[in-house]
Amino acid sequence: MTEMPAVTGFALSRRQLMVGAAGLTFAFVAKGAPALAAAPAAANKGKTLTPWVSIADDGIISIMAPATEMGQGSGTSLPLLVAEELDADWAKVRIVPAPVIEKIYGNPGFGGMMYTAGSNAVRSYYMPLRTFGAQVRRVLLESVANRWGVPLAELTTEPSVVVHANSNRRIGYGKIAAFAEAPQVAPEIKPADLKPASRFRLIGKDVLRAELPNKVNGTATYSIDVQVPGMIYGAVLRSPVEGGTPQSFDDATIRKIAGVLDVVTLPYGVGVLASTPWAAFDGKAEAERSIKWNRTGKAWGFDSAKGIEAFAADARNLSVPVTNDWFKQGDAEAALTTAATVLEAEYRCDYAYHAQMEPLNATATVSPAGDAAEVWCGTQSQTMAIEAVAKALGITRDKVKLNYTLLGGGFGRRGHRDEEFIVDAVLLSKHAKRPVKCMWTREDDVHNGRLRPITAHYLRAALDSSGKLVGWHQRIAGDRVTPYQDPVRYQIAKHKDFILMLGVELRSYDIANQYCGLIYRDTGVRTSSLRGIGFTANKFVTEAFMDEIALKRGIDPVALRLELLKHTPRGQAVVRRVADMADWGKKRDGRALGFAFIDYSDSLIGAVAEISLDRPSGRIKVHNFWCAIDCGRAVQPDNVTAQTESSIVYGLGMALTEMITVEDGAIQQSNFYDYQVMRMRDIPQMHIEVTSTDNPPTGAGQMATPVVAPAINSAFATLTGVRLRETPMTPERVKRALA
Amino acid sequence: MIQFTINGRPASSGAPKATPLLWVIREDLILPGTKFGCGVGLCGACMVHVDGKRAFSCQTQIGEIAGRSITTIEGLSPDSSHPVQKAWLAERVPQCGYCQSGQIMSAADLLKGNPHPSRDEIVEHMSAHICRCGTYARILRAVERAAKEG
């Protein structure tokens, strides 16, 4: 596996890489681009490389989209950044999925990998793509200046048109493309040369996402829709525990099922090849009836109900040493020692499952010799997909052709380094020597789930004699995620489990002394980034404890946040705004309000939940949810609103109902009858305000998910006087807490 | 062979009678707009119309549809001009989009039988579905818009 160094900055080198055959094409590469891709680029010197932008003689402008599209919208908003500075007529723009060439298309936020995750795409590509669009525009202007013999400074652009006002001449980009030549050296564009916000025509103005029309008539193509000639179907029974291997199963009975073509023993399970999907699923079900597993692998015997008790005991017991100091600022221990008052609390968070709507699947065709492959899949990382296939076959990545489709949801599930659901199809195709579409059922998708980890938290807060919060000390016992999900990024991160731990720091709050230590556990259970990553658990815990502190100090939770945010004016602004929106000070009959604030990847989010409680059933009903978000420049404001609605609904599930339990290492849930996600009848009225501020864009795709549970928790405490200490806050737990 | 009509055209299937209609639609008739989500009638991604009424195609066996008329998302309108499809775009409903064919088929079914449903009726009807992207607020607005602009 190649380790890819982080790219610092993404200034474009002034090197022009290609002139295409039809019309004008441009591609500039990142300075200091990853070593991985340097070789192919050098080998291609003077040859055609696929560009970012091409302008055809008829004025159609094709712009590459480097991100995968899973509903978050960056499939549109990244090309839009190029189009903005190019001053392209959006109606003439065609968006094309970028080929897998990291050197050109890699995400600067992920060391140049092609990887769509972390609500990071717009943020990381914002300046590079705008700069690149401006460079192309400059080339067009210079071409026209030369052609017409006029000074460059006298030329301006309107969408897809260069204008010379003095001579009243206009020429469209398509016509310019017919004669313009891409220069040897790309023009230098400084940030000051980019458009000021006042001149944006596309950024900050909502456009229709490019793929939306295909999503209302059934023509949008997802991985599961792929059919290739000669294809058969595959299903795979994977070991319920990572590392388990098949010991025995009744092969003959499976083969008797009509339509079953072959049964394949895989290192981690049993594959069934069939002429139809239902025969493949029947074969897999038959395998499940007779399978015995070798109890290799770590998680056998692990029980999550007991496991979290052990985690909690370790977090609470100060004689259990921390594995490492995750975060340290000032001296929290000393602050506890000298404090006038010390408050303490414990919280826990359970395993949860992604439940993306499209069960995982892929189609693969491996050459009969096993030395090349073509794959169709929905992945969050083109780089990981190609490398996982190459690794599975023991071939080089240039022998793998990847066709990536729309994703029926991602939420972090499709960005694992091993991309195991793609490998299923690859291994089956290698065996069958023909194309195989391998689909997981929903039950497979749950049983093979990679989970948001369990964590147990023990917190102490130091208050001085005036009640001011002067120290914050947390011990987290948590199940490992990053080394399991992505050993490569774990290595790059110097063995910091950022997926598990991000969000524990109180960066925006004025608390001088902070500490968080990690008691690191490895249950062997499959774990994953899941929308909101560590923030979902960690901000639930820190904000719920903050709410406790406010109540114990007898001050208003909003006032406490405003005090703590005195050095974070943007944070204060969202807190004030959301308090206004919710009419925070107004008492509700039979209902209560709760408040939470979080910072998440430099976005700032304030929320108020209004809840009631059905005491006999223990069911919490959320009636209204107000949310104010400042994610800097909102490139597509309505889409930020949509993503925030989406994040809130996802957060409601995490907060109230969604829970996976593990017994003897295996996931106990199977489908939507025992894993309850939010439906329309469950959701509150959502009131969302996106504050677009004159700051660089920051994350928008998942930022509100972690703010939901603490806001509900705060409301519950106000309503009942009882603090809930676990997510999800299920009816059973509510009843137990109130008993 | 089972004979039936799909999107106004005659079709037939030799699949075993217990085969879910969903898989025949998707893999044999190559109408992949109808989606597989849970296989147990709990998510609604597979929703189609059978003789004009909504039905979970994953819970409908091919043996049950002899002589009946099936409509899938591909047959709802030839050009995305059904009021529900127009409203879905106007309200910018889809995110990942995977569940939306089923949602649209359900909404069309609701409005056919009840052109002006109350908000509660919409919520009740559409709660047969799961949208993991949580587009529910927009779905609700889109159904109301389709009812109004129908």
Chai-1 contact restraints between the chains, C-beta under 6 A:
chainA,res_idxA,chainB,res_idxB,connection_type,confidence,min_distance_angstrom,max_distance_angstrom,comment,restraint_id
A,M70,B,C96,contact,1.0,0.0,6.0,A-B,restraint_1
A,G71,B,Q95,contact,1.0,0.0,6.0,A-B,restraint_2
A,G71,B,C96,contact,1.0,0.0,6.0,A-B,restraint_3
A,G71,B,C133,contact,1.0,0.0,6.0,A-B,restraint_4
A,L212,B,P94,contact,1.0,0.0,6.0,A-B,restraint_5
A,K215,B,P94,contact,1.0,0.0,6.0,A-B,restraint_6
A,K215,B,G97,contact,1.0,0.0,6.0,A-B,restraint_7
A,K215,B,Q100,contact,1.0,0.0,6.0,A-B,restraint_8
A,V216,B,S80,contact,1.0,0.0,6.0,A-B,restraint_9
A,V216,B,Q85,contact,1.0,0.0,6.0,A-B,restraint_10
A,V216,B,W88,contact,1.0,0.0,6.0,A-B,restraint_11
A,V216,B,L89,contact,1.0,0.0,6.0,A-B,restraint_12
A,N217,B,S80,contact,1.0,0.0,6.0,A-B,restraint_13
A,G218,B,G33,contact,1.0,0.0,6.0,A-B,restraint_14
A,G218,B,I73,contact,1.0,0.0,6.0,A-B,restraint_15
A,G218,B,E74,contact,1.0,0.0,6.0,A-B,restraint_16
A,G218,B,S101,contact,1.0,0.0,6.0,A-B,restraint_17
A,A220,B,G97,contact,1.0,0.0,6.0,A-B,restraint_18
A,D225,B,P32,contact,1.0,0.0,6.0,A-B,restraint_19
A,P277,B,W23,contact,1.0,0.0,6.0,A-B,restraint_20
A,W278,B,T19,contact,1.0,0.0,6.0,A-B,restraint_21
A,W278,B,W23,contact,1.0,0.0,6.0,A-B,restraint_22
A,A355,B,R132,contact,1.0,0.0,6.0,A-B,restraint_23
A,Q356,B,R132,contact,1.0,0.0,6.0,A-B,restraint_24
A,M357,B,G37,contact,1.0,0.0,6.0,A-B,restraint_25
A,M357,B,Y98,contact,1.0,0.0,6.0,A-B,restraint_26
A,M357,B,C99,contact,1.0,0.0,6.0,A-B,restraint_27
A,M357,B,R132,contact,1.0,0.0,6.0,A-B,restraint_28
A,E358,B,Y98,contact,1.0,0.0,6.0,A-B,restraint_29
A,G408,B,C96,contact,1.0,0.0,6.0,A-B,restraint_30
A,G408,B,Y98,contact,1.0,0.0,6.0,A-B,restraint_31
A,G409,B,C96,contact,1.0,0.0,6.0,A-B,restraint_32
A,G409,B,R132,contact,1.0,0.0,6.0,A-B,restraint_33
A,T441,B,G39,contact,1.0,0.0,6.0,A-B,restraint_34
A,R442,B,C38,contact,1.0,0.0,6.0,A-B,restraint_35
A,R442,B,G39,contact,1.0,0.0,6.0,A-B,restraint_36
A,E645,B,A137,contact,1.0,0.0,6.0,A-B,restraint_37
A,S646,B,Q95,contact,1.0,0.0,6.0,A-B,restraint_38
A,S646,B,C133,contact,1.0,0.0,6.0,A-B,restraint_39
A,S646,B,G134,contact,1.0,0.0,6.0,A-B,restraint_40
A,V649,B,G134,contact,1.0,0.0,6.0,A-B,restraint_41
A,Y650,B,G134,contact,1.0,0.0,6.0,A-B,restraint_42
A,N671,B,C38,contact,1.0,0.0,6.0,A-B,restraint_43
A,N671,B,V40,contact,1.0,0.0,6.0,A-B,restraint_44
A,F672,B,C38,contact,1.0,0.0,6.0,A-B,restraint_45
A,F672,B,L42,contact,1.0,0.0,6.0,A-B,restraint_46
A,F672,B,C43,contact,1.0,0.0,6.0,A-B,restraint_47
A,V677,B,I130,contact,1.0,0.0,6.0,A-B,restraint_48
A,R679,B,S127,contact,1.0,0.0,6.0,A-B,restraint_49
A,M680,B,V123,contact,1.0,0.0,6.0,A-B,restraint_50
A,M680,B,M126,contact,1.0,0.0,6.0,A-B,restraint_51
A,M680,B,S127,contact,1.0,0.0,6.0,A-B,restraint_52
A,M680,B,Y136,contact,1.0,0.0,6.0,A-B,restraint_53
A,R681,B,V123,contact,1.0,0.0,6.0,A-B,restraint_54
A,R681,B,S127,contact,1.0,0.0,6.0,A-B,restraint_55
A,I683,B,Y136,contact,1.0,0.0,6.0,A-B,restraint_56
A,M686,B,A137,contact,1.0,0.0,6.0,A-B,restraint_57
